[in-house]
Amino acid sequence: MRDHSHNDYLQGLLSSSLASCITSLGGVQAISAEEWEALAESQNTRLVVLTLSGYSLRCLLALVADGTNATRSMDDDELQELANNLCGTLKRQLSAVFPQLGMSTPNALPVACIAYLQEAEQLMMAVHGVATDGSSLTACLLVLQADDDWAPPAAQLNAPEPEVLGELELF
């Protein structure tokens, strides 16, 4: 499971999911585990966590809104809806490899929980982006369990994500 192509594939999906959820987000960049854990010490930072799970994959998706004025102006419902949208986009992209995934409802947690999320040696990737309004968001995917025999679609490893406009997702 800890193959480099797996990491690259999941990192790419996480980046494209975050970028597609917030159209004004510019320059989504990967961040290190240390930078992710440092968010737990930030002031006025909020954390929303969702789960994605199925027969062959279990993971946590966390969205962190930092303490900038623009990000603080988001109310909790708006942040949870954004996290739900991010998780739904990621779920749709992962369904090519992991069919029958389900997702939880968003759960707001104290930001100090970041330290507990990274306790075990799970596969972890995080991305960060800043929107044009100054809001700063960080998304993290923690893979808790995945079948050892899954493979990223070869055609999607280096292909750019096609842009989809006007698509509705019904629940």
Secondary structure, DSSP 8 states (H G I E B T S, - for coil): ---HHHHHHHHHHHHHHHHHH-TTEEEEEEE-HHHHHHGGG-TT-EEEEEEEE-SSEEEEEEEEE-SSHHHHTS-HHHHHHHHHHHHHHHHHHHTTTS-S-EE---EEE-GGGHHHHTSS--EEEEEEEEETTS-EEEEEEEEEEE-TT----GGGSSS------S-----
